[in-house]
Amino acid sequence: MNIQQLRYIVAIDRFRNFAKAAESCNVSQPTLSAMLFKLEEELDIKLFDRTNKSVTPTKVGSKIISQAKRALMEFNQIGQIVLEEKGEIGGKFLLSVSPAIAPYILPKFIKNYRAHYPAVDLSIIELKSDKMQEALLNGEIDAGISTSGNINDGVLEIPLYKEQFYVYLSENCWRKLRVFNPADLEHESMWVMKDAQCLRESAFSFCKSSSKGQHIYEAGSIETLIRIVDENSGFTIIPEMHLGFLNESQRKHIRPIEGEYKSMRSVSIYIKADYIRQQMLNTITDTLKIFMPKGMLHEGIVKYGIKL
């Protein structure tokens, strides 16, 4: 049994397809199959049930695959310790960003990151918070960026930034209002994207105040909500970083939320509790410092970066 064989069985379990698993491991399918057969022969057990239509772990195979994942995470940390000790920044780095955050940071993040850290083999995938947590615990990603407060045992949350929300009003509403007070629009339509706008740090919660609107539509994107408001009247809320996506005409529809009703969302970096690549994590924060609006990043991140 060797490390490469452990990587192969983890890949087969992940993709449930020999061709895709072989591609992810940069080997031919016959090589992958031969190494699996050799491992099964050595252990004298069957790790996977294979048919023409499916590949599934056996009961004992599932247990061994779980142990293989833990062994690979421990093995990979040896190389990470060496890189950290040498002060070198390089190698693979797998980052996940939630769909509610990705449109606002990824375009500039990728551009600046590639320019400043060419030795890093960066891969980014979009995952919702629950899948992100699962991927962290399974060692499938190094770090994730998502709204704060989504944490499981074994996962560490590091506050990253906060951004305010603004109200986007239809034309027949904004002509009447300089600032937004929820009471002023009690009989208007309120349009909501649940995952992005159910806010924990809000005196006025759009999700708890559904009675203030005639109905709620759970849209799939902020852009969709804006078009719905334009066509159907009413209002929605949009994050501060979306303001840059609006044209001159749309900016007339923006209003701040009045006083005690201010709403904002917090965004955090998530890592596995025993993660050790401190310098690599700081490549994320140092890149964000380049383009994030002034005052948005967490004060500790700006002053000290991430300390593990």
Secondary structure, DSSP 8 states (H G I E B T S, - for coil): --HHHHHHHHHHHHHS-HHHHHHHTTS-HHHHHHHHHHHHHHHTS--EEE-SS-EEE-HHHHHHHHHHHHHHHHHHHHHHHHHHHHT---EEEEEEE-TTTHHHHHHHHHHHHHHH-TTEEEEEEE--HHHHHHHHHTTS-SEEEEETT---TTEEEEEEEEEEEEEEE-HHHHTT-SSB-GGGGTTS-B-B-HHHH--SS-SS-TTT-GGGSS---B-S-HHHHHHHHHHH--EEEEEGGGGGG--HHHHTTEE-B-GGG--EEEEEEEEETT---HHHHHHHHHHHHHHS-TTTB-HHHHHH----
